[in-house]
């Protein structure tokens, strides 16, 4: 068997390996172009590609769903997902966290202990059910807001982030920020969103290469430290207020109430809430924006969805639309595992400590595994459709896999289904820009450019995305039917214990 050094990969230079970064023809070497560069590597080198980063563990890109399955199946009881080292390091030293890193960055027994403490409450259907109406009401407020308030020159991306923030804060902190209210435009929501952006950006800069900030804290490191501390303090203050409500017995069946009744303390709730906000804002907002783009460029599919939403109580097409969106544009472009065991993968024998970058977005568009991969065909996910496909189970995994998979999956599905059903029933969604949509990545992927300005024409609300436009043309409005549809779907699911789509 061959070893790591025999794997094909981009040219690696003595001492510095690939430290100068990677590049591909036509897209250059900017880290924001990573998905395009990796696609090129897959075409050039095949299903397994070596990346050489001196000072880091050996890294292998995996582009084959069957090989990805082998990696996941060897992850053990404490799966390790490397990344966000600087975030974990700083959080573990904060007074407000009591040395607790939380879910996103911790590993081993510490991760398991924290996940065990919180997972029952986060995943419990009864807890989720408590938020159905709130999630839907926030969605309706968002739709009213963009219809009434978006003006020329305003950034609509920001509005989607505000919606996702409003929702996750309502769930995790029992607090309404009222992000869409004009008087709240410069308040805590803007501060939280800008802190999150700064934190993601800081982590991205500090987590590549040799992590010397542990010994020589740089200016960027100090700034990240201040941002994380402030973010945690804001969350902590909200938790503190919410716990007062709990003491007055007002939080029954809520997430915090459930955590409280299971003996979780204020620190655990603060750490969990920051995790849920970190995990739950950008990805959910991007999933909705990508769905709108795909519905905009596929009016025939939009029509089917609209008909389903307005005439039937059957949500299958909605689920398939979201699934197909996540295949084409999974908000997390890759998943990562570090294995503690040796692994024989294809014709290679790899050492313990190897880091595997599981490139699901690229596999999910490979014609070897899926028919017409670049086409938006929700029907391929529908059992009753003649276009239904049997796909490799480890091909498209937008929420990850196994015990370490996304803890917010059920909440995010609730939010995304609600928002798409509201927008697709209420507006005709159009797209006036370049297709296919260009994406770039900064830990998560997002549309390139900004949804930066809007204009109203007659009954059309037009949201401009740099040179691209998603426009919403008002179609119909039946708040009660939609709410019934939404609640019925979830009640069915909860009663039948059905699996996610
Ligand atoms: C479209 C929306 C979302 C996508 C695509 C997504 C995707 C992911 C992925 C791929 C992972 C890594 C899983 C693995 O390692 O196998 C993850 C982890 C995580 N997600 Fe999500 N997520 C989404 C929404 C959310 C929401 C709404 C929340 C919070 C309510 C959340 C909280 C988390 C947390 C805390 C983790 C770390 C779990 C752990 O390591 O134990 N995510 N997510």
Boltz pocket constraint, residues with backbone or C-beta under 6 A from the ligand:
constraints:
  - pocket:
      binder: B
      contacts: [[A, 81], [A, 103], [A, 104], [A, 115], [A, 168], [A, 275], [A, 276], [A, 277], [A, 279], [A, 280], [A, 281], [A, 283], [A, 284], [A, 287], [A, 330], [A, 331], [A, 332], [A, 334], [A, 335], [A, 336], [A, 397], [A, 398], [A, 399], [A, 400], [A, 401], [A, 402], [A, 403], [A, 404], [A, 405], [A, 406], [A, 407], [A, 408], [A, 409], [A, 411], [A, 412]]
      max_distance: 6.0
